[in-house]
Amino acid sequence: MKTRVLMVCLGNICRSPLAEGILKSKVDPNKVSIDSAGTGSWHVDHLPDPRSISVGKRYGVDITGQRGRQFEPADFDRFDHIYVMDTSNYDDVIAQARNEEDKNKVQLILDEIFPGEKVDVPDPYHGGEHGFENVFQMLDEACEIIASKLNKE
Ligand code: 4NP
């Protein structure tokens, strides 16, 4: 069976669409399926932020097929691993967990690089282009580690 991975941020237009696209570029699509969602509802059905599209394009990751959607408790049933971008996303997702099994699926994505240090992927929405480059590099490093684990499963 495929391993199912969900990337979650606040708006589902800046960070989690990049995380989805980057991880997709590193894994076997026959073995792993990946989606993303936001804890908020403002950007449901929207394209990713143009600045995320642009940094992805620069590194060969096309995220223009994605549209925003909101996280819902049923996602705990649909996914094996739920990676959140920051501690605020973590709290918002954990608050919707129905049991311990749900909670155990949720992990800060940068825990893959800095285990236990609670490092956030900073929200780049109100900043400039450099923030998006920084986000891309952090996510690329984390997704490389995730992909190497998933490709072994
Ligand atoms: P994201 O960034 O969580 O990385 O998609 C944000 C995008 C939009 C908003 C907040 C964060 N917003 O408040 O609309």
py3Dmol code that shows the C-alpha trace and the ligand (Angstrom):
import py3Dmol

protein = """\
ATOM      1  CA  MET A   1       0.000   0.000   0.000  1.00  0.00           C
ATOM      2  CA  LYS A   2       1.082   3.561  -0.667  1.00  0.00           C
ATOM      3  CA  THR A   3       2.333   5.717   2.163  1.00  0.00           C
ATOM      4  CA  ARG A   4       0.176   8.846   2.346  1.00  0.00           C
ATOM      5  CA  VAL A   5       1.711  12.141   3.437  1.00  0.00           C
ATOM      6  CA  LEU A   6      -0.057  15.437   4.186  1.00  0.00           C
ATOM      7  CA  MET A   7       1.754  18.800   4.437  1.00  0.00           C
ATOM      8  CA  VAL A   8      -0.041  21.436   6.526  1.00  0.00           C
ATOM      9  CA  CYS A   9       0.451  25.187   7.027  1.00  0.00           C
ATOM     10  CA  LEU A  10      -1.881  28.097   7.822  1.00  0.00           C
ATOM     11  CA  GLY A  11      -3.055  29.308   4.410  1.00  0.00           C
ATOM     12  CA  ASN A  12      -2.087  26.382   2.121  1.00  0.00           C
ATOM     13  CA  ILE A  13      -0.723  28.886  -0.397  1.00  0.00           C
ATOM     14  CA  CYS A  14       2.927  29.510   0.613  1.00  0.00           C
ATOM     15  CA  ARG A  15       4.717  26.769   2.586  1.00  0.00           C
ATOM     16  CA  SER A  16       2.715  23.531   2.364  1.00  0.00           C
ATOM     17  CA  PRO A  17       2.241  23.692  -1.447  1.00  0.00           C
ATOM     18  CA  LEU A  18       6.037  23.926  -1.771  1.00  0.00           C
ATOM     19  CA  ALA A  19       6.502  21.066   0.696  1.00  0.00           C
ATOM     20  CA  GLU A  20       4.057  18.967  -1.345  1.00  0.00           C
ATOM     21  CA  GLY A  21       5.765  19.779  -4.644  1.00  0.00           C
ATOM     22  CA  ILE A  22       9.287  19.262  -3.328  1.00  0.00           C
ATOM     23  CA  LEU A  23       8.537  15.896  -1.712  1.00  0.00           C
ATOM     24  CA  LYS A  24       6.691  14.750  -4.856  1.00  0.00           C
ATOM     25  CA  SER A  25       9.834  15.486  -6.865  1.00  0.00           C
ATOM     26  CA  LYS A  26      11.881  13.158  -4.633  1.00  0.00           C
ATOM     27  CA  VAL A  27       9.736  10.031  -4.229  1.00  0.00           C
ATOM     28  CA  ASP A  28       8.311   7.187  -6.328  1.00  0.00           C
ATOM     29  CA  PRO A  29       4.669   8.159  -7.082  1.00  0.00           C
ATOM     30  CA  ASN A  30       3.754   4.465  -7.088  1.00  0.00           C
ATOM     31  CA  LYS A  31       4.823   4.188  -3.451  1.00  0.00           C
ATOM     32  CA  VAL A  32       3.991   7.563  -1.935  1.00  0.00           C
ATOM     33  CA  SER A  33       1.052   9.964  -2.356  1.00  0.00           C
ATOM     34  CA  ILE A  34       1.282  13.545  -1.093  1.00  0.00           C
ATOM     35  CA  ASP A  35      -1.247  16.310  -0.530  1.00  0.00           C
ATOM     36  CA  SER A  36      -1.350  19.604   1.373  1.00  0.00           C
ATOM     37  CA  ALA A  37      -3.914  21.608   3.346  1.00  0.00           C
ATOM     38  CA  GLY A  38      -4.251  24.756   5.450  1.00  0.00           C
ATOM     39  CA  THR A  39      -5.675  25.092   8.929  1.00  0.00           C
ATOM     40  CA  GLY A  40      -7.393  28.310   7.765  1.00  0.00           C
ATOM     41  CA  SER A  41     -10.114  28.634   5.122  1.00  0.00           C
ATOM     42  CA  TRP A  42      -9.188  31.967   3.457  1.00  0.00           C
ATOM     43  CA  HIS A  43      -7.503  30.402   0.431  1.00  0.00           C
ATOM     44  CA  VAL A  44      -9.747  27.429  -0.356  1.00  0.00           C
ATOM     45  CA  ASP A  45      -9.628  26.790  -4.148  1.00  0.00           C
ATOM     46  CA  HIS A  46      -6.890  29.400  -4.634  1.00  0.00           C
ATOM     47  CA  LEU A  47      -3.670  28.862  -6.559  1.00  0.00           C
ATOM     48  CA  PRO A  48      -0.451  28.896  -4.517  1.00  0.00           C
ATOM     49  CA  ASP A  49       1.042  32.344  -3.833  1.00  0.00           C
ATOM     50  CA  PRO A  50       2.866  33.686  -6.953  1.00  0.00           C
ATOM     51  CA  ARG A  51       6.089  33.922  -4.921  1.00  0.00           C
ATOM     52  CA  SER A  52       5.909  30.206  -4.043  1.00  0.00           C
ATOM     53  CA  ILE A  53       5.156  29.363  -7.683  1.00  0.00           C
ATOM     54  CA  SER A  54       8.152  31.450  -8.719  1.00  0.00           C
ATOM     55  CA  VAL A  55      10.701  29.924  -6.310  1.00  0.00           C
ATOM     56  CA  GLY A  56       9.453  26.428  -7.165  1.00  0.00           C
ATOM     57  CA  LYS A  57       9.823  27.139 -10.867  1.00  0.00           C
ATOM     58  CA  ARG A  58      13.403  28.318 -10.326  1.00  0.00           C
ATOM     59  CA  TYR A  59      14.250  24.866  -8.937  1.00  0.00           C
ATOM     60  CA  GLY A  60      12.117  22.848 -11.377  1.00  0.00           C
ATOM     61  CA  VAL A  61       9.198  22.198  -9.002  1.00  0.00           C
ATOM     62  CA  ASP A  62       5.841  23.014 -10.655  1.00  0.00           C
ATOM     63  CA  ILE A  63       3.085  23.661  -8.092  1.00  0.00           C
ATOM     64  CA  THR A  64       0.582  25.365 -10.423  1.00  0.00           C
ATOM     65  CA  GLY A  65      -1.727  22.317 -10.441  1.00  0.00           C
ATOM     66  CA  GLN A  66      -2.445  22.762  -6.748  1.00  0.00           C
ATOM     67  CA  ARG A  67      -5.464  24.506  -5.185  1.00  0.00           C
ATOM     68  CA  GLY A  68      -5.979  25.455  -1.546  1.00  0.00           C
ATOM     69  CA  ARG A  69      -8.065  23.357   0.766  1.00  0.00           C
ATOM     70  CA  GLN A  70      -8.751  23.344   4.493  1.00  0.00           C
ATOM     71  CA  PHE A  71      -7.547  20.648   6.887  1.00  0.00           C
ATOM     72  CA  GLU A  72     -10.365  18.538   8.371  1.00  0.00           C
ATOM     73  CA  PRO A  73     -10.422  15.762  11.000  1.00  0.00           C
ATOM     74  CA  ALA A  74     -11.093  13.132   8.280  1.00  0.00           C
ATOM     75  CA  ASP A  75      -7.529  13.838   7.107  1.00  0.00           C
ATOM     76  CA  PHE A  76      -6.326  11.824  10.096  1.00  0.00           C
ATOM     77  CA  ASP A  77      -7.898   8.778   8.404  1.00  0.00           C
ATOM     78  CA  ARG A  78      -6.618   9.641   4.935  1.00  0.00           C
ATOM     79  CA  PHE A  79      -2.931  10.091   5.819  1.00  0.00           C
ATOM     80  CA  ASP A  80      -0.163   8.163   7.559  1.00  0.00           C
ATOM     81  CA  HIS A  81       2.115  11.151   8.219  1.00  0.00           C
ATOM     82  CA  ILE A  82       1.015  14.758   8.774  1.00  0.00           C
ATOM     83  CA  TYR A  83       3.868  17.261   8.620  1.00  0.00           C
ATOM     84  CA  VAL A  84       3.136  20.742   9.964  1.00  0.00           C
ATOM     85  CA  MET A  85       5.248  23.816   9.231  1.00  0.00           C
ATOM     86  CA  ASP A  86       5.216  25.533  12.637  1.00  0.00           C
ATOM     87  CA  THR A  87       4.182  25.088  16.258  1.00  0.00           C
ATOM     88  CA  SER A  88       0.990  27.083  15.740  1.00  0.00           C
ATOM     89  CA  ASN A  89      -0.073  24.691  12.943  1.00  0.00           C
ATOM     90  CA  TYR A  90       0.889  21.841  15.285  1.00  0.00           C
ATOM     91  CA  ASP A  91      -1.430  23.121  18.018  1.00  0.00           C
ATOM     92  CA  ASP A  92      -4.290  23.728  15.533  1.00  0.00           C
ATOM     93  CA  VAL A  93      -4.047  20.221  14.062  1.00  0.00           C
ATOM     94  CA  ILE A  94      -3.565  18.472  17.429  1.00  0.00           C
ATOM     95  CA  ALA A  95      -6.685  20.275  18.724  1.00  0.00           C
ATOM     96  CA  GLN A  96      -8.685  18.395  16.061  1.00  0.00           C
ATOM     97  CA  ALA A  97      -7.214  14.967  16.870  1.00  0.00           C
ATOM     98  CA  ARG A  98      -9.749  12.419  18.063  1.00  0.00           C
ATOM     99  CA  ASN A  99      -7.349  10.015  19.773  1.00  0.00           C
ATOM    100  CA  GLU A 100      -3.673   9.210  20.420  1.00  0.00           C
ATOM    101  CA  GLU A 101      -3.289   7.486  17.070  1.00  0.00           C
ATOM    102  CA  ASP A 102      -4.267  10.746  15.325  1.00  0.00           C
ATOM    103  CA  LYS A 103      -1.837  12.755  17.462  1.00  0.00           C
ATOM    104  CA  ASN A 104       1.036  10.383  16.742  1.00  0.00           C
ATOM    105  CA  LYS A 105       0.761  11.132  13.015  1.00  0.00           C
ATOM    106  CA  VAL A 106       1.557  14.831  13.496  1.00  0.00           C
ATOM    107  CA  GLN A 107       5.127  16.093  13.381  1.00  0.00           C
ATOM    108  CA  LEU A 108       6.939  19.399  12.817  1.00  0.00           C
ATOM    109  CA  ILE A 109       8.605  19.039   9.426  1.00  0.00           C
ATOM    110  CA  LEU A 110      11.910  20.586  10.596  1.00  0.00           C
ATOM    111  CA  ASP A 111      12.115  17.939  13.328  1.00  0.00           C
ATOM    112  CA  GLU A 112      13.593  15.875  10.500  1.00  0.00           C
ATOM    113  CA  ILE A 113      16.643  18.172  10.508  1.00  0.00           C
ATOM    114  CA  PHE A 114      16.638  19.426  14.120  1.00  0.00           C
ATOM    115  CA  PRO A 115      14.999  16.639  16.164  1.00  0.00           C
ATOM    116  CA  GLY A 116      13.215  17.875  19.282  1.00  0.00           C
ATOM    117  CA  GLU A 117      14.288  21.508  18.803  1.00  0.00           C
ATOM    118  CA  LYS A 118      10.847  22.797  17.743  1.00  0.00           C
ATOM    119  CA  VAL A 119      12.162  24.822  14.801  1.00  0.00           C
ATOM    120  CA  ASP A 120       9.478  26.519  12.663  1.00  0.00           C
ATOM    121  CA  VAL A 121       9.401  27.041   8.914  1.00  0.00           C
ATOM    122  CA  PRO A 122       8.816  30.825   9.134  1.00  0.00           C
ATOM    123  CA  ASP A 123       5.608  32.129   7.548  1.00  0.00           C
ATOM    124  CA  PRO A 124       6.857  34.100   4.509  1.00  0.00           C
ATOM    125  CA  TYR A 125       3.466  35.623   3.594  1.00  0.00           C
ATOM    126  CA  HIS A 126       4.108  39.171   4.848  1.00  0.00           C
ATOM    127  CA  GLY A 127       7.782  39.280   3.880  1.00  0.00           C
ATOM    128  CA  GLY A 128       9.784  39.542   0.665  1.00  0.00           C
ATOM    129  CA  GLU A 129      11.132  37.154  -1.943  1.00  0.00           C
ATOM    130  CA  HIS A 130      14.071  36.157   0.234  1.00  0.00           C
ATOM    131  CA  GLY A 131      11.695  34.547   2.727  1.00  0.00           C
ATOM    132  CA  PHE A 132      10.419  32.240   0.013  1.00  0.00           C
ATOM    133  CA  GLU A 133      13.944  31.238  -1.009  1.00  0.00           C
ATOM    134  CA  ASN A 134      14.713  30.489   2.647  1.00  0.00           C
ATOM    135  CA  VAL A 135      11.526  28.414   2.986  1.00  0.00           C
ATOM    136  CA  PHE A 136      12.378  26.486  -0.170  1.00  0.00           C
ATOM    137  CA  GLN A 137      15.863  25.597   1.088  1.00  0.00           C
ATOM    138  CA  MET A 138      14.594  24.464   4.517  1.00  0.00           C
ATOM    139  CA  LEU A 139      11.856  22.344   2.967  1.00  0.00           C
ATOM    140  CA  ASP A 140      14.213  20.883   0.387  1.00  0.00           C
ATOM    141  CA  GLU A 141      16.572  19.689   3.122  1.00  0.00           C
ATOM    142  CA  ALA A 142      13.752  18.254   5.249  1.00  0.00           C
ATOM    143  CA  CYS A 143      12.099  16.562   2.248  1.00  0.00           C
ATOM    144  CA  GLU A 144      15.392  14.961   1.235  1.00  0.00           C
ATOM    145  CA  ILE A 145      15.477  13.218   4.631  1.00  0.00           C
ATOM    146  CA  ILE A 146      11.771  12.281   4.481  1.00  0.00           C
ATOM    147  CA  ALA A 147      12.164  10.930   0.936  1.00  0.00           C
ATOM    148  CA  SER A 148      15.148   8.796   1.855  1.00  0.00           C
ATOM    149  CA  LYS A 149      13.105   7.208   4.669  1.00  0.00           C
ATOM    150  CA  LEU A 150       9.982   6.727   2.501  1.00  0.00           C
ATOM    151  CA  ASN A 151      11.940   5.278  -0.404  1.00  0.00           C
ATOM    152  CA  LYS A 152      13.198   2.559   1.967  1.00  0.00           C
ATOM    153  CA  GLU A 153       9.708   1.599   3.202  1.00  0.00           C
TER     154      GLU A 153
END
"""
ligand_1 = """\
14
4NP
P 1.115 29.764 4.469
O 1.189 31.368 4.512
O 0.514 29.334 5.779
O 2.539 29.339 4.330
O 0.267 29.416 3.272
C 0.056 32.151 4.740
C -0.749 32.517 3.692
C -1.861 33.310 3.916
C -2.156 33.730 5.195
C -1.344 33.351 6.254
C -0.245 32.553 6.016
N -3.293 34.564 5.426
O -3.449 35.028 6.560
O -4.071 34.807 4.496
"""
view = py3Dmol.view(width=600, height=400)
view.addModel(protein, "pdb")
view.setStyle({"model": 0}, {"cartoon": {"style": "trace"}})
view.addModel(ligand_1, "xyz")
view.setStyle({"model": 1}, {"stick": {}})
view.zoomTo()
view.show()
